[in-house]
Amino acid sequence: MPKAIGMIELSSIAIGHLVQDAMLKAASVELLVARSICSGKYMTLVGGAVAEVESAVEAGVGIASDAVIDSLIIPNVHDNVFPAISQSVELKPGDMGALGLVETFTVSSIIEAADAAAKAAAVTLFRVHVAMAVGGKGFLQVTGDVSAVRAAIDAAASVAIESGVLVAHVVIPNPRRELFTEYI
Protein backbone atom coordinates (compact mmCIF):
# COMPACT_ATOMS: atom_id res chain seq x y z
CA MET A 1 0.00 0.00 0.00
CA PRO A 2 1.45 3.40 -0.94
CA LYS A 3 2.52 5.63 1.94
CA ALA A 4 1.59 8.81 0.07
CA ILE A 5 -0.88 9.83 -2.58
CA GLY A 6 -0.82 12.75 -4.93
CA MET A 7 -3.50 14.04 -7.23
CA ILE A 8 -4.02 16.68 -9.84
CA GLU A 9 -7.50 17.73 -10.97
CA LEU A 10 -7.58 19.55 -14.30
CA SER A 11 -10.07 21.52 -16.38
CA SER A 12 -8.91 19.86 -19.62
CA ILE A 13 -9.01 16.22 -20.67
CA ALA A 14 -6.24 16.71 -23.26
CA ILE A 15 -3.94 18.45 -20.79
CA GLY A 16 -4.89 15.76 -18.27
CA HIS A 17 -3.28 13.13 -20.48
CA LEU A 18 -0.17 15.29 -20.88
CA VAL A 19 0.03 15.77 -17.12
CA GLN A 20 -0.47 12.06 -16.43
CA ASP A 21 2.41 11.22 -18.76
CA ALA A 22 4.66 13.81 -17.11
CA MET A 23 3.83 12.52 -13.62
CA LEU A 24 4.60 8.91 -14.52
CA LYS A 25 7.86 9.84 -16.23
CA ALA A 26 9.03 12.11 -13.41
CA ALA A 27 8.99 9.57 -10.59
CA SER A 28 8.53 5.95 -9.66
CA VAL A 29 4.86 6.13 -8.67
CA GLU A 30 1.91 3.80 -9.10
CA LEU A 31 -1.00 5.06 -11.17
CA LEU A 32 -4.06 4.55 -8.96
CA VAL A 33 -6.75 6.36 -10.99
CA ALA A 34 -6.65 8.41 -14.17
CA ARG A 35 -9.82 9.34 -16.01
CA SER A 36 -12.09 12.01 -17.30
CA ILE A 37 -14.67 13.10 -14.77
CA CYS A 38 -17.89 15.09 -14.88
CA SER A 39 -17.92 18.62 -16.18
CA GLY A 40 -15.18 17.83 -18.71
CA LYS A 41 -12.44 17.56 -16.12
CA TYR A 42 -9.61 15.03 -15.77
CA MET A 43 -7.98 13.58 -12.67
CA THR A 44 -4.77 11.67 -12.07
CA LEU A 45 -4.15 10.00 -8.71
CA VAL A 46 -0.79 8.38 -7.96
CA GLY A 47 0.69 6.61 -4.96
CA GLY A 48 4.13 5.71 -3.69
CA ALA A 49 6.92 6.93 -1.48
CA VAL A 50 6.49 10.50 -0.27
CA ALA A 51 9.42 11.99 -2.21
CA GLU A 52 8.36 10.21 -5.42
CA VAL A 53 4.76 11.42 -5.12
CA GLU A 54 5.98 14.97 -4.45
CA SER A 55 8.16 14.84 -7.59
CA ALA A 56 5.33 13.48 -9.72
CA VAL A 57 2.85 16.13 -8.60
CA GLU A 58 5.42 18.90 -9.05
CA ALA A 59 6.12 17.73 -12.61
CA GLY A 60 2.41 17.51 -13.43
CA VAL A 61 1.55 20.91 -12.04
CA GLY A 62 4.57 22.39 -13.82
CA ILE A 63 3.39 21.27 -17.23
CA ALA A 64 -0.34 21.94 -16.72
CA SER A 65 -0.19 25.75 -16.89
CA ASP A 66 -3.62 27.25 -16.18
CA ALA A 67 -5.55 23.95 -16.35
CA VAL A 68 -4.97 22.99 -12.69
CA ILE A 69 -8.17 23.15 -10.67
CA ASP A 70 -6.64 21.62 -7.57
CA SER A 71 -3.82 19.36 -6.46
CA LEU A 72 -2.87 17.59 -3.29
CA ILE A 73 -0.23 15.47 -1.63
CA ILE A 74 -1.06 13.43 1.46
CA PRO A 75 2.23 12.12 2.90
CA ASN A 76 0.93 9.42 5.24
CA VAL A 77 -2.50 8.60 3.89
CA HIS A 78 -4.75 6.45 6.09
CA ASP A 79 -4.94 2.84 4.88
CA ASN A 80 -8.76 2.95 4.67
CA VAL A 81 -8.82 5.67 2.00
CA PHE A 82 -7.78 3.33 -0.85
CA PRO A 83 -10.50 0.69 -0.39
CA ALA A 84 -13.12 3.43 0.00
CA ILE A 85 -12.05 5.11 -3.26
CA SER A 86 -12.12 1.80 -5.11
CA GLN A 87 -15.50 1.05 -3.51
CA SER A 88 -14.34 -2.33 -2.28
CA VAL A 89 -15.55 -1.92 1.32
CA GLU A 90 -18.39 -4.30 2.13
CA LEU A 91 -20.61 -3.50 5.09
CA LYS A 92 -22.37 -6.24 6.99
CA PRO A 93 -25.65 -5.42 8.78
CA GLY A 94 -23.83 -5.28 12.13
CA ASP A 95 -21.37 -2.71 10.74
CA MET A 96 -24.07 -0.12 10.05
CA GLY A 97 -24.34 2.52 12.75
CA ALA A 98 -24.74 6.24 12.43
CA LEU A 99 -24.18 7.56 8.90
CA GLY A 100 -22.03 10.57 8.15
CA LEU A 101 -21.54 12.30 4.81
CA VAL A 102 -19.40 15.16 3.53
CA GLU A 103 -19.86 16.66 0.06
CA THR A 104 -17.35 18.95 -1.65
CA PHE A 105 -17.02 20.81 -4.93
CA THR A 106 -13.71 19.17 -5.92
CA VAL A 107 -12.31 15.67 -6.09
CA SER A 108 -9.01 16.43 -4.39
CA SER A 109 -10.78 18.03 -1.44
CA ILE A 110 -12.94 14.96 -0.82
CA ILE A 111 -9.88 12.70 -0.77
CA GLU A 112 -8.17 15.00 1.71
CA ALA A 113 -11.38 15.13 3.77
CA ALA A 114 -11.65 11.32 3.72
CA ASP A 115 -8.12 11.01 5.06
CA ALA A 116 -8.95 13.48 7.86
CA ALA A 117 -12.16 11.59 8.72
CA ALA A 118 -10.39 8.22 8.87
CA LYS A 119 -7.64 9.64 11.10
CA ALA A 120 -9.99 11.55 13.42
CA ALA A 121 -12.10 8.74 14.85
CA ALA A 122 -12.75 5.00 14.90
CA VAL A 123 -15.21 4.91 12.00
CA THR A 124 -15.58 2.78 8.91
CA LEU A 125 -14.86 4.89 5.84
CA PHE A 126 -16.82 2.89 3.30
CA ARG A 127 -17.15 5.18 0.34
CA VAL A 128 -15.27 8.01 -1.35
CA HIS A 129 -17.12 8.94 -4.52
CA VAL A 130 -15.14 11.04 -6.97
CA ALA A 131 -16.91 13.17 -9.54
CA MET A 132 -18.80 10.70 -11.72
CA ALA A 133 -22.56 11.35 -11.99
CA VAL A 134 -22.40 14.14 -9.39
CA GLY A 135 -21.37 17.12 -11.50
CA GLY A 136 -17.67 16.88 -10.69
CA LYS A 137 -18.21 16.98 -6.94
CA GLY A 138 -17.09 14.39 -4.41
CA PHE A 139 -18.63 12.87 -1.34
CA LEU A 140 -17.64 10.47 1.40
CA GLN A 141 -19.58 8.20 3.71
CA VAL A 142 -18.61 6.85 7.12
CA THR A 143 -20.39 4.75 9.70
CA GLY A 144 -19.84 3.93 13.35
CA ASP A 145 -21.13 5.05 16.72
CA VAL A 146 -22.70 8.50 16.74
CA SER A 147 -19.92 10.33 18.60
CA ALA A 148 -17.19 8.86 16.41
CA VAL A 149 -19.12 9.68 13.24
CA ARG A 150 -19.64 13.27 14.43
CA ALA A 151 -15.91 13.62 15.17
CA ALA A 152 -14.94 12.18 11.77
CA ILE A 153 -17.42 14.37 9.88
CA ASP A 154 -16.34 17.48 11.80
CA ALA A 155 -12.70 16.79 10.89
CA ALA A 156 -13.54 16.16 7.24
CA ALA A 157 -15.76 19.24 7.01
CA SER A 158 -13.03 21.40 8.57
CA VAL A 159 -10.63 20.40 5.80
CA ALA A 160 -13.19 21.30 3.14
CA ILE A 161 -14.08 24.58 4.84
CA GLU A 162 -10.39 25.59 4.87
CA SER A 163 -10.30 25.04 1.11
CA GLY A 164 -13.59 26.86 0.60
CA VAL A 165 -15.17 23.86 -1.16
CA LEU A 166 -17.62 22.41 1.38
CA VAL A 167 -21.08 21.80 -0.07
CA ALA A 168 -22.66 20.04 2.92
CA HIS A 169 -22.02 17.69 5.81
CA VAL A 170 -24.53 15.64 7.78
CA VAL A 171 -24.70 13.03 10.51
CA ILE A 172 -27.74 10.75 10.65
CA PRO A 173 -27.75 9.07 14.07
CA ASN A 174 -30.15 6.20 13.33
CA PRO A 175 -30.47 5.87 9.54
CA ARG A 176 -32.73 3.47 7.72
CA ARG A 177 -30.65 0.59 6.36
CA GLU A 178 -31.65 1.50 2.79
CA LEU A 179 -29.37 4.53 3.01
CA PHE A 180 -26.35 2.23 3.04
CA THR A 181 -27.32 0.69 -0.28
CA GLU A 182 -28.15 3.93 -2.08
CA TYR A 183 -25.36 4.29 -4.58
CA ILE A 184 -25.05 6.30 -7.75
FENPEFEN-V177697 format. One record per helix or strand of 2 or more residues. SS is the DSSP state (A for helix, B for strand). FROM is the first residue (numbers start at 1). LEN is the number of residues. If there is no record, write none. Layout:
ss = (SS:SS)
from = (FROM:FROM)
len = (LEN:LEN)
This chain:
ss = (B:A:B:A:B:A:B:A:A:B:A:B:B:A:B:A)
from = (4:13:30:38:41:50:68:80:93:98:107:124:138:146:166:177)
len = (7:14:8:3:8:18:7:6:3:7:14:7:7:18:7:4)
